[in-house]
């Protein structure tokens, strides 16, 4: 059984990551709540949302 990821750790990595790494973290991390994903999304550069959308498609 997978343990719940440490959100604070993921959040810190996400905050310090470059764009490609942010996309990788957002699209490959599982086990987060909707609220946690929303919190990450707030830190994502809005002008690059299209790249994130394509990565999730």
N, C-alpha and C positions, 0 to 999 in steps of 0.2 A: 504494500500500500504506500502510495506517494505521500510524503509529508507536505504540508502547506509551505510554500516558499516564504522566505523572510522578505516581506514587502519593503521594509525600510532599506534593506540591503539592495534590493532590486531598484528601488527609487533612487538611491545614491548613485548606483552605476548608470542608470538612465540619465540622470541629471548631468553627469560628467562625460557622457558618451558623445561621439560625433553623430552625424545624421544617419549614416548607414548602420551604426551600432544601435542607435535608438530604434530603428526599424526592426533590426534583428531581435532585440530584446522584446519589443512589443508583439511581434508576430510569433515568437517561439516560446514565450513564457506561458505556462499553463497553471491553473490552480488559483488565479487571482479572482477576486470578486469584481463585479461590474464597477463598483465604486473605486476600487484600486486601479482598474484599467482607465477609468475616467480621470483619475488623478495623474496618471502618466501622460494621458493625452493633453492635459492642460500644460504640460511642460514641453510638448512637441511644437516645433516651429510651424506656425499655421501656413506659411507660404509653401511648405513642402508636404502638406496633407495629401496632395495628389500622389506623391511617391508612396506614402504609407497605404493609401487606398489600393494602388496597383499591387503592392506587395501582399496585401491581404486577399486579393482576388484569386 
